Amino acid sequence: MYEHQIPFRPQLNGVWRSFVDGLEPDCELWSFRGRWKTQYRDWQMQGYVALHGEKIEPYFLTSQKSMQAT
């Protein structure tokens, strides 16, 4: 399985710029990394999520890696 190995550089990414430009002015931007388990495989994901008050707004994935042994 191909894994994306290029480091994320937000200042060079037009999709990132669109994500940030679409956020509410008073929201907070948080980074996250964690594992998600499904019945088929485990995933390690990381990225950013916007927090607006107590509401979790859109998220932006920068990495998604399958943790299934091959």
LINZI-V395967 format. One record per residue. RES is the residue in one small letter. BURIAL is I if it has 24 or more other C-alpha atoms within 12 Angstrom, else O. Layout:
RES;BURIAL  RES;BURIAL
This chain:
m;O  y;O  e;O  h;O  q;O  i;O  p;O  f;O  r;O  p;O  q;O  l;O  n;O  g;O  v;O  w;O  r;O  s;O  f;O  v;I  d;O  g;O  l;O  e;O  p;O  d;O  c;O  e;O  l;O  w;O  s;O  f;O  r;O  g;O  r;O  w;O  k;O  t;O  q;O  y;O  r;O  d;O  w;O  q;O  m;O  q;O  g;O  y;I  v;I  a;I  l;O  h;O  g;O  e;O  k;O  i;O  e;O  p;I  y;I  f;I  l;I  t;I  s;O  q;O  k;I  s;O  m;O  q;O  a;O  t;O
